[in-house]
C-alpha cells in the first residue's frame, strides 16, 4: 500500500518538475487560486476537510478558554494560599484562625481550614454533651477530623482539575485529526488527477494546500494544549502537596493544643 502511494507521489513530483522546466509560467494559476490566502484555501476545500478544520478550531477555542480560566484560577489560588499559610503559622491559637477561613474561603486550603474548624466545633460540641468536663480530644476523634480534611482536599483538587482533561484530549487528538485532513487533501489531489488526466501543479496544488492547512490547524491546536497541560499538571502537583502539608500542620496544631 505504502509503495503504491510513494510511487504515485514520485510520479506527481516528476510531472511537476517537468511542468516547471517546460513552462515556468504554469504556476501562475496557483497563485491566482490562492490569492485569498487561508480563506481561499478553505473555500476551495472539500466538505470533509472543512469539517475537520472546524472541529480543530473548536478544540483550539475550547482549550484556550480552559488555559485562560485555569491561569487566572491558579494565580489566585497560589497567592491566596501563600497569604493564608503565613497568617495561619503566625496564629498562636486555633481560635485565631477562624477569621482566616472566612477571608480565604475561595482557596483550597481556606476551605480545608473551614471544614477543619467546623469539624472541631462539632467534636467539642459532642464532648460537652457527653462529658462537660472533657478538655482533650481523643485519637479516634482526631482520625475523624483527619479524614474530613482529606475529603475536602480531594474535593478541592477536583475543582482545580476541572477542564484540564480537555487540554490532554486536544493535545492528543488534534495531530491525528490534522493527519486525517492531510490524507483527505491528498485524496482530493489524486481524484483531480484521475478526473483531468494531468498531474500539473495547477491541478495538484489545491488538494495539497488543503492537506497542509489541515496539518497546520492540528498543530496549532495541539501545541498550546500540550504545553498548557504540562504546566497545569505541575501546578496541580504543587497544590496537592500544599493541601497534604496543610492537613498535617492542622492536625499537628490540634494535637498540641487539644490533646495531652
Helices and strands as residue ranges (DSSP letters): H 2-22, G 24-27, H 28-33, H 38-43, H 47-90, G 94-97, H 98-103, H 108-130, H 139-161, H 164-196, H 201-258
